[in-house]
Amino acid sequence: MVIKVIGTGCEKCARLYQNVQQAVTELGVDAEIRKVEDLVEMVQLGVMSAPSLMIDGKLAVSGRVPSVKALTEILEAQGRR
């Protein structure tokens, strides 16, 4: 699973990254977590609001910071697909 935390490095972006790391650890899933802070790459991905979360190339969260619990539910749902 490839997870991209997309944002410009703001406080909310950093919090989303930390929450994603914690959710992945709690679930014990094999995931590569990447930060995407480059504006050109963000536009290429089609993301216009930050922070956003992309899982395996699909936008899962946009413009908000879900809790760790919400992220575990999102990740579990993605893993079942």
N, C-alpha and C positions, 0 to 999 in steps of 0.2 A: 504494500500500500504506500503510495506517495502522497504526502500531505503538504500543501503549500499554505503558509500563513502569509497573506498578502497585505502590505501596508507600508507606510513611509517611515516606520520606526517610531511612531508616536507611542504614548503611554498605553493606549488601548491595544495597539498592535502587539506590544511587548506582553501585556496581560493575556491576550489570546494565545500567543506562542507558549507562555508558561502553562496555561490551562490545557492546551493540546498535549504538551509533554506529560503533564500529570495524568490526563485521561488515557493516553497510550500506555503509560506505565501501569496504571490500575488495571487495564484490560489485558496487558501482556501481549499486545499485538505486535507483529513485525511491521514497522513502519519507518519510512524515511521522512523526516520532518525538515522542510526547507523554509527559510524566510525569503520572501520576494519583496525587495525594497526599491528596485529599479523601476522608475516610472514608465520607461519604454516597455519593459517586460510586462508590467501591470496592464498596460493598454493592449499589448499583444494577446494577453490572456482574456481580454474583454471585461476586466474588472474596473468599475468606475467608482466604487466606494470602499473606504477602508474603515476598519479592518475587514478582511474577507478570508474565507477558508475554502480551499479547493482540495477535494479528495479524488485521486486518480483522474484528474482532468475535468471533474464536474464541480461546479460551484455549489457549496453546501451551506455557507453562511455569508451574509453580506451586510456590512454596516453596523455590526453589533458584536458584543463579546459574550458568548454563551458561558454558562457555568460549566465546571468540570463535569457535573452530572449530566447536563444537557449534551455535552460533547461526547461522553461515553455512549449515550443513546444514539447519537448521530453516527458515530464510528461503528457501533454494533450493527446498525441498519445498513450501512455501506458494506460491511463485511458479509452480510447475508445475500447481497446481490450477485 
